Amino acid sequence: MDPRDLKFKMPAEWAPHERTFMSWPVRESMVYPDDHEPVCGGYAQVVKAIAEFEPVTVLVNPADKDLAAGYFDEPNIDFAEIPHSDAWLRDNGPTFLVGKNGELAGVNWKFNAWGGKYAPWDLDDEVAPQVLERVGARRFDAPLVMEGGSIHVDGEGTLLTTEECLLNPNRNPNLSREQIEDYVKRFTNVSKIIWLKRGLDGDETDGHVDNVACFAAPGKIVIQVCDDPSDENYEITQENLRILSESTDAQGRKFEIVKIPQPPKSMFEESRLTLSYLNFYFVNGGIVLPVFGGAAEETDREAARILQETFPERRIRTVDGMAIIKEGGNVHCTTQQMPRKG
């Protein structure tokens, strides 16, 4: 019996949270280990911002617990000693589900470090079961390699993803598109998947949707756009806009689309940094938004303004989006929401 059979479903991210889970950075597995201290500072900033709205549990390796604890004195931040290598809990943590009677459960997807990019990943593949055991949630083991950052749901039967990621042969080479779609529908209990084509240029996750677009409400989508035809993201975002404008959700609604301009292109060494305002995170009563400063100050303000207009009942809390971006992700990538029961 899978979650769909048992009437469990993945709630929308804006549904009330019991708490947020995050993982603490591990020096040995970082892309740039010499940046461990500033990256820890960046993570601490995100943890503290979220803690203004809801409790946070930080997963730490036992050897790092004292280091991590030294950054915080907030009463609603605690620690769980769960061994891990990578600190992107959105991707290797559980996808929480809620049953029709309020029962909490979670999906344990298979994890292979974004298509085998960062070995070893055995510890990270064991994180989700340990989190689910810690909170006493029922566990559903999915026979599918997938990361949480590759999907968004509206809570009413619609899921958003990209072909570039979910259909990438480095994840599930022996499964067809139809089989992958069936597993995703069964384990999140959605009835319709909207397939965007590609994620942003330079995204080493192979096009995670949480940098591209997300639901703001049922029937409403926020998308980051590029208006410069010379930028690689122009064709990507225009194609995704066209797909969304021609799509309907699981309830048959046409989408209201809210556009946010992308920040200016930014490079580090030979690689483009995947700067995205869409990597924000819903918290109880607010939104934690990465901003980038410098040449991006104007688009930072515009992103905050648009999100405030889109979510007038929420407080927009900005954090330094440059602090951890060289490691390959941002605020949303670091987080995993646990829904409130009932």
BATI-146831 format. One line per 2 residues: for each residue y, z, x of C-alpha. Coordinates in nm, 2 decimals, padded with zeros to 4 digits, m for minus. Layout:
Y/Z/X; ...
***
This chain:
00.00/00.00/00.00; 00.34/m00.10/00.14
00.69/00.03/00.05; 00.74/m00.24/m00.22
00.41/m00.15/m00.39; 00.51/00.22/m00.40
00.87/00.15/m00.51; 01.05/00.26/m00.19
01.35/00.06/m00.08; 01.60/00.04/00.20
01.94/00.17/00.06; 02.27/00.01/00.16
02.43/00.17/00.46; 02.73/00.30/00.26
02.50/00.51/00.04; 02.54/00.88/00.12
02.39/01.00/00.44; 02.21/01.32/00.52
02.29/01.27/00.89; 02.32/01.01/01.17
02.07/00.98/01.46; 02.17/00.85/01.80
02.01/00.84/02.14; 02.16/00.95/02.47
02.20/00.69/02.75; 01.94/00.69/03.03
02.07/00.61/03.37; 01.75/00.45/03.50
01.73/00.19/03.22; 02.09/00.09/03.21
02.21/m00.26/03.30; 02.48/m00.10/03.52
02.34/00.24/03.63; 02.66/00.32/03.82
02.85/00.33/03.49; 02.63/00.61/03.35
02.91/00.86/03.34; 03.17/00.64/03.16
02.90/00.52/02.92; 02.80/00.88/02.84
03.17/00.94/02.77; 03.17/00.64/02.54
02.87/00.76/02.35; 03.02/01.11/02.33
03.33/00.96/02.17; 03.12/00.79/01.90
02.91/01.10/01.84; 03.23/01.31/01.79
03.39/01.05/01.56; 03.08/01.04/01.34
03.06/01.43/01.34; 03.40/01.43/01.17
03.22/01.30/00.86; 02.86/01.41/00.88
02.60/01.58/01.10; 02.47/01.40/01.40
02.13/01.45/01.58; 02.13/01.32/01.94
01.79/01.22/02.09; 01.77/01.33/02.45
01.52/01.31/02.73; 01.44/01.67/02.83
01.60/01.62/03.17; 01.92/01.51/03.01
01.96/01.78/02.74; 02.20/02.00/02.94
02.41/01.71/03.05; 02.44/01.58/02.69
02.51/01.92/02.55; 02.80/01.97/02.79
03.00/01.71/02.61; 03.00/01.88/02.27
03.09/02.21/02.10; 03.09/02.08/01.74
02.86/02.29/01.51; 02.72/01.99/01.33
02.59/01.81/01.64; 02.23/01.90/01.75
01.97/01.76/01.98; 01.61/01.64/01.95
01.40/01.61/02.27; 01.24/01.27/02.22
01.16/01.07/02.53; 01.32/00.72/02.54
01.44/00.45/02.78; 01.71/00.26/02.58
01.98/00.42/02.38; 02.02/00.16/02.10
01.86/00.36/01.82; 01.96/00.11/01.56
01.70/m00.12/01.71; 01.41/00.11/01.80
01.46/00.38/01.55; 01.31/00.39/01.20
01.45/00.20/00.90; 01.48/00.48/00.64
01.37/00.42/00.28; 01.41/00.61/m00.04
01.16/00.63/m00.32; 01.23/00.62/m00.69
01.20/01.00/m00.71; 01.42/01.05/m00.41
01.13/01.09/m00.16; 01.23/01.00/00.20
01.02/00.75/00.40; 01.07/00.51/00.69
00.95/00.19/00.84; 00.81/00.20/01.19
00.87/m00.16/01.31; 00.71/m00.28/01.64
00.96/m00.28/01.92; 00.94/m00.50/02.24
01.28/m00.46/02.39; 01.45/m00.77/02.23
01.18/m01.01/02.32; 01.05/m00.85/02.64
01.39/m00.84/02.81; 01.38/m00.48/02.94
01.04/m00.33/03.06; 00.90/m00.08/03.01
00.95/m00.02/02.64; 00.65/00.19/02.56
00.86/00.51/02.51; 01.11/00.33/02.29
00.83/00.19/02.07; 00.72/00.55/02.00
01.06/00.68/01.90; 01.06/00.59/01.53
00.73/00.78/01.45; 00.87/01.09/01.62
01.19/01.08/01.43; 01.00/01.04/01.10
00.77/01.32/01.19; 01.07/01.54/01.27
01.23/01.50/00.93; 00.91/01.51/00.74
00.93/01.15/00.61; 00.65/00.93/00.50
00.57/00.66/00.76; 00.50/00.29/00.69
00.38/00.10/01.00; 00.49/m00.27/00.98
00.29/m00.54/01.16; 00.62/m00.70/01.27
00.84/m00.69/01.58; 01.19/m00.63/01.45
01.51/m00.44/01.53; 01.73/m00.27/01.28
02.04/m00.45/01.40; 01.89/m00.78/01.29
01.91/m00.69/00.91; 02.17/m00.57/00.66
02.09/m00.50/00.29; 02.31/m00.46/m00.02
02.08/m00.20/m00.19; 02.03/m00.43/m00.48
01.77/m00.67/m00.35; 01.95/m00.89/m00.10
01.90/m00.89/00.28; 02.11/m01.07/00.54
01.97/m01.19/00.88; 01.98/m01.47/01.13
01.72/m01.73/01.21; 01.80/m01.71/01.58
01.67/m01.35/01.59; 01.40/m01.31/01.33
01.24/m01.64/01.40; 01.26/m01.62/01.77
00.92/m01.68/01.93; 00.98/m01.39/02.17
00.93/m01.15/01.88; 00.64/m01.27/01.65
00.51/m01.60/01.80; 00.20/m01.60/01.59
00.38/m01.56/01.25; 00.53/m01.83/01.04
00.87/m01.81/00.88; 00.70/m01.75/00.55
00.49/m01.46/00.69; 00.79/m01.30/00.86
00.99/m01.33/00.54; 00.71/m01.18/00.34
00.67/m00.88/00.57; 01.05/m00.81/00.57
01.06/m00.83/00.19; 00.76/m00.60/00.15
00.88/m00.33/00.39; 01.25/m00.32/00.28
01.17/m00.40/m00.08; 01.42/m00.68/m00.12
01.37/m00.99/m00.33; 01.60/m01.24/m00.15
01.68/m01.31/00.21; 01.99/m01.50/00.31
01.93/m01.67/00.65; 02.23/m01.73/00.86
02.17/m01.96/01.15; 02.30/m01.79/01.47
02.46/m01.48/01.60; 02.77/m01.46/01.83
02.79/m01.64/02.16; 02.67/m01.42/02.45
02.47/m01.18/02.24; 02.16/m01.09/02.44
01.98/m00.96/02.13; 01.93/m01.32/02.02
02.18/m01.31/01.74; 02.17/m00.97/01.57
02.34/m01.00/01.23; 02.53/m00.67/01.28
02.77/m00.85/01.51; 02.82/m01.13/01.26
02.84/m01.02/00.90; 02.76/m00.73/00.67
02.77/m00.64/00.30; 03.08/m00.45/00.19
02.94/m00.40/m00.16; 02.69/m00.58/m00.38
02.83/m00.94/m00.41; 03.08/m00.89/m00.12
03.04/m00.97/00.25; 03.26/m00.91/00.55
03.23/m01.17/00.83; 03.39/m01.21/01.17
03.54/m01.56/01.21; 03.67/m01.77/01.50
03.95/m02.02/01.43; 03.96/m02.18/01.78
03.75/m02.51/01.79; 03.72/m02.48/02.17
03.54/m02.14/02.14; 03.16/m02.14/02.11
03.19/m01.90/01.82; 03.39/m02.15/01.61
03.09/m02.37/01.52; 02.87/m02.06/01.48
03.10/m01.88/01.24; 03.20/m02.19/01.04
02.83/m02.27/00.98; 02.76/m01.91/00.87
03.06/m01.92/00.64; 02.94/m02.24/00.48
02.59/m02.09/00.42; 02.74/m01.78/00.26
02.98/m01.97/00.04; 02.69/m02.18/m00.09
02.46/m01.87/m00.15; 02.41/m01.62/m00.42
02.26/m01.28/m00.40; 01.94/m01.14/m00.56
02.13/m01.08/m00.89; 02.27/m01.44/m00.90
02.63/m01.35/m00.79; 02.84/m01.57/m00.57
02.98/m01.39/m00.28; 03.34/m01.26/m00.23
03.39/m01.32/00.14; 03.63/m01.11/00.35
03.72/m01.26/00.69; 03.81/m01.06/01.00
03.94/m01.26/01.30; 03.75/m01.21/01.62
03.90/m01.04/01.92; 04.00/m01.27/02.22
03.72/m01.39/02.44; 03.64/m01.15/02.71
03.41/m01.20/03.02; 03.25/m00.96/03.26
03.11/m01.12/03.58; 02.94/m01.44/03.45
02.87/m01.32/03.10; 03.07/m01.31/02.77
03.10/m00.97/02.62; 03.00/m00.97/02.26
03.31/m00.81/02.11; 03.27/m00.76/01.74
03.46/m00.56/01.48; 03.15/m00.61/01.25
02.97/m00.36/01.47; 03.14/m00.08/01.28
02.94/00.20/01.11; 02.96/00.34/00.76
02.98/00.72/00.75; 03.03/00.95/00.46
03.39/00.89/00.35; 03.48/00.67/00.64
03.41/00.39/00.88; 03.38/00.42/01.26
03.54/00.10/01.40; 03.52/m00.02/01.77
03.85/m00.15/01.90; 03.91/m00.32/02.23
04.27/m00.28/02.34; 04.46/m00.50/02.59
04.46/m00.86/02.48; 04.29/m00.75/02.16
04.56/m00.51/02.04; 04.68/m00.75/01.77
04.33/m00.83/01.63; 04.24/m00.46/01.66
04.53/m00.38/01.42; 04.44/m00.66/01.19
04.07/m00.56/01.17; 04.17/m00.20/01.09
04.41/m00.32/00.82; 04.16/m00.56/00.66
03.89/m00.29/00.65; 04.13/m00.03/00.51
04.22/m00.28/00.23; 03.85/m00.36/00.17
03.75/00.01/00.17; 04.06/00.20/00.04
03.86/00.51/m00.03; 03.74/00.54/00.33
03.91/00.67/00.64; 03.91/00.42/00.93
03.83/00.60/01.25; 03.87/00.39/01.56
03.69/00.44/01.89; 03.71/00.26/02.23
03.48/m00.04/02.19; 03.50/m00.12/02.56
03.34/00.20/02.68; 02.98/00.08/02.62
03.00/m00.29/02.55; 02.89/m00.40/02.91
02.55/m00.24/02.82; 02.51/m00.49/02.54
02.61/m00.33/02.21; 02.85/m00.11/02.03
02.89/00.15/01.76; 02.65/00.02/01.50
02.39/m00.05/01.76; 02.39/00.32/01.87
02.33/00.46/01.52; 02.07/00.51/01.26
02.16/00.66/00.92; 01.93/00.89/00.74
01.99/00.86/00.36; 02.06/01.17/00.15
01.76/01.25/m00.07; 01.77/01.22/m00.44
***
